[in-house]
Amino acid sequence: MIKSTIIQLSPKELANFISCELKAELIKLTANPKIKNLISTDKPHLTRKETAKFFDVSLNCINDWSKKNILKPFKVGQRTYFRKSDLLDTLFSCK
């Protein structure tokens, strides 16, 4: 059972509370090794294999996600790549 507490806050206090909670979550997020490695590499894109490793899924799953337009691949010749920014958007989207 979830306990809920109702408190009254002014708009300024609510904004401060949300800001503090958001900062705490961002600190936790940047401590995540997956995100740290993704941000720290110089390449603006990842291969299918690197993308599968990032999401900790199989290559078949990456193919399925591409077909379902969950991930947006782009091709250079016969090679398939994914933009880091698109991967992060997908990771943090609320769909």
C-alpha positions in Angstrom: 0.0 0.0 0.0 1.3 3.5 -0.9 1.1 6.2 1.7 0.4 9.7 0.5 0.8 12.9 2.3 -0.8 16.1 1.3 1.1 19.3 2.1 0.6 22.9 1.1 3.4 24.6 -0.7 3.7 28.0 -2.3 4.6 28.0 -6.0 8.1 29.1 -5.2 8.5 26.3 -2.6 7.1 23.7 -5.1 9.6 24.9 -7.8 12.5 24.6 -5.4 11.4 21.1 -4.3 11.1 20.0 -8.0 14.5 21.5 -8.8 16.2 19.7 -5.9 14.6 16.4 -6.8 15.6 16.9 -10.5 19.2 17.6 -9.5 19.4 14.5 -7.4 18.0 12.4 -10.3 20.5 13.9 -12.8 23.4 13.2 -10.4 22.3 9.6 -10.2 21.9 9.5 -14.0 25.3 10.8 -14.7 26.8 8.2 -12.3 25.3 5.5 -14.5 28.2 3.9 -16.4 26.2 3.4 -19.6 25.3 7.1 -19.9 28.9 8.1 -18.9 30.4 6.0 -21.6 27.9 7.2 -24.2 28.5 10.8 -23.4 32.3 10.5 -23.1 33.0 8.9 -26.5 33.8 11.2 -29.4 31.7 9.5 -32.0 28.3 11.1 -32.6 26.8 7.8 -33.6 26.8 4.1 -32.6 26.8 0.9 -34.6 24.1 -1.7 -34.2 26.3 -3.8 -32.0 27.2 -0.8 -29.8 23.5 0.1 -29.6 22.6 -3.4 -28.5 25.2 -3.3 -25.8 24.0 0.1 -24.6 20.4 -1.1 -24.2 21.6 -4.5 -23.1 19.5 -6.3 -25.7 20.1 -8.6 -28.7 20.8 -7.4 -32.2 17.4 -8.9 -33.2 15.7 -6.6 -30.7 17.5 -3.6 -32.2 16.3 -4.7 -35.7 12.7 -5.0 -34.3 12.9 -1.6 -32.7 14.1 -0.1 -36.0 11.3 -1.7 -37.9 8.8 -0.4 -35.4 10.3 3.1 -35.5 11.3 3.0 -31.9 14.9 3.7 -33.0 15.8 5.8 -36.0 18.7 4.2 -37.9 20.6 5.9 -40.7 22.7 4.0 -43.2 26.1 4.7 -44.7 26.5 2.2 -47.5 25.5 -1.1 -46.0 26.3 -0.1 -42.5 23.6 0.9 -40.0 24.2 3.6 -37.3 22.2 5.3 -34.6 22.6 8.9 -33.4 23.5 9.2 -29.7 21.0 12.0 -29.3 18.2 9.8 -30.7 19.2 7.0 -28.3 19.1 9.2 -25.3 15.7 10.6 -26.4 14.4 7.1 -26.8 15.8 6.1 -23.4 14.2 9.0 -21.6 10.9 9.3 -23.5 7.7 8.5 -21.6 6.1 6.5 -24.4 
